[in-house]
Every structure is written in structure tokens, then in C-alpha cells.
């Protein structure tokens, strides 16, 4: 499966913040968006890593999604907890459950600070 936004974008559930305030970014590609929320230090570090990983997606500060919720997951690494949610309409051949699979979650964690 081709690399997904932010796992590029790289969940539903409770977001645990690491004490530096919360921050959110949205990556949009082909009619769907990935929204990632975490503490501001984690989002700043993640944004610094993204230009080489976006594969044509556009990046926005804040929650800039549109469309219905597809799926989401929580992930934690190095004291940071990330909330990742996908919204919109998926391109033909992309299954919503694939976006939030364990392999995408692991790929997302590999690319996060």
C-alpha cells in the first residue's frame, strides 16, 4: 500500500497532552485529510520532518478537515501522545480500515519525534 498522509499522517479516543499546550496540523490529499493533534513541542518537531514525507499533500496549521470521519487512532512515542483522525472521501482502491491499521500506526510512529 502506498504511504498514507503523515504516515505520513499520519483516532478516536482521549488525547493525552504532554504539558506544552495542544497543537494540531492537517494534511490534505486527494479529497481526504489527516488531522494530527499532540502537544505543541511534538507538532513543531513533526512539522519539521514533514516536507520530505508529504507526497503532494498540503499542510495546514490547525484542524482544516472537511467531510465525514473515516477512522482514527491514538499513538504514543517518547512521552508524546498523538491523536490521528482521517476525514473526507477516499480515492478508489483505498479502504478506510487500511488507514487506521496497525501497519499505518507503526509507520506513523516511525516518522514521529
N, C-alpha and C positions, 0 to 999 in steps of 0.2 A: 504494500500500500504506500502511495506517495506520502511524503511528510506532511502532516497536518499543521495548520496555522499554529504557531507558537510552540509546536512540539517538536515544533513551534508551539502553539497555544493549545500552547499550549494547553463543577459540582454543586451539585446541590448539597446543602448541609451547612453547618455552622462554620463561620470563618473565625479562626483564632489569630489575633494580631500580636506582633512581637514588640509592642510598646513604642513604635516610632510614628504612630498615626497610620491611617489606612490610605491606600492609593490604588487606582485602577487604570488599566490600559485596555484598549480594544484593538484587535487586528481584524480587518475585514478583507475577504477574498471570495470571489465567485458567488456572491449572494448570501454568504453566511459569515458570521462573526464569532470570534472567540474573545471573551471578556475575562481578564485575569485580575484578581484583587489580592493584595497582601499588604504587609507593612511597607511604608514608603521607601525604606532602605532597599528592600528586596526588589520592588518595582523599578527603582532607579538603576540598580545593578542589572536587572533583566533587560531593560530598555537599551542599556549599553551593549548588550550582547546580540540584540535582535537584527541589526541591519543585514548581517550575512545569512540569517536564517529565515527571512520573511517570504522568500519565493514569490514576489509580486504582490503580497498583501500590503494594505495601507495600515498604518499605525496611528491611533488617536489616543490622547490622554483622556481619562475618564471612561465612563460607560456610554459608548456610542452605538450600541446594537439596535437592530430592528428585527422584527419577525418573531416567530414563536420560539420558545425554549426547546432545544433539541435534546440536550443532556448536559451533565456536568460532573465534576469530581473535585475532591479535596486532595491535596498532596502536601507533604512536609519535607523540608530538607534544611539542614544546618540552622535550625532554630527559626526558620521562616515557614509559615503555613500559607499555601496558595489556594484560592478558590477559582476554579476554571469552569466557565459556562459557555456553551455553544448555542447560538441563536440563528434563525433565518431559514433559508431553503437550501438544502444540499444539492450539489451538482449530481447529475445522473451517475449512477455507479458507486456513490459514496453512501454507506449505510450509517445511520446515526449512532448505532451501538458501537461501530468501529471507532468513532471519535472519542469515546469515553472508555475504551478498552484498557486493560492493564498494560498492553504494549505502548499505547499512546501516553498513558500516565508515566510509564518508565522513561519514555523518550523525552517527555516534558521535564521530568526531574533531572535527566542527564544534562539538559541545557540551562538549568536554573542555578542561580548562585546559592 
